[in-house]
Amino acid sequence: MTLRRPAGSPGQRGEAGAATAELAVALPALVLVLAVALAAVDLGVAHVRCVDAARSAARALARGDDGAGALTEARRAAPSGSSVESALAGPRVTVVVTAPVPALLRPLGIAPPRAVAVARLESAP
């Protein structure tokens, strides 16, 4: 035996369009979470590219390759907008590559991806 409510009963009146309203609230939140997750993945990829760029430049400078060429190659390997710096201290060369934070993550105060590579000069005693 099933009980049926008469049309227009109080239980049915307030539910009309509820699924549409819930979807209208949930969908933008889902899109925002997805965008932040993709920006976080981009941040991780940028860090790996910074590490690769710093290592390759440090190796090239330690071998005695042309300094400008090594830094240009590091800028090509690093994410766009990155800064590449090198310093020579005694028998070691240090290369620092810093990339910008993705725009969506800047308001969160995320530290920029940064990599430091140190290599001993091959001509050093």
ABEGO torsion letter per residue (X at the ends): XBBBBBBGBAAAAAABGAAAAAAAAAAAAAAAAAAAAAAAAAAAAAAAAAAAAAAAAAAAAAAGBBAAAAAAAAAAABBBGBBBBBBBBEABBBBBBBBBBBAAAAAAGBBBBBBBBBBBBAABX
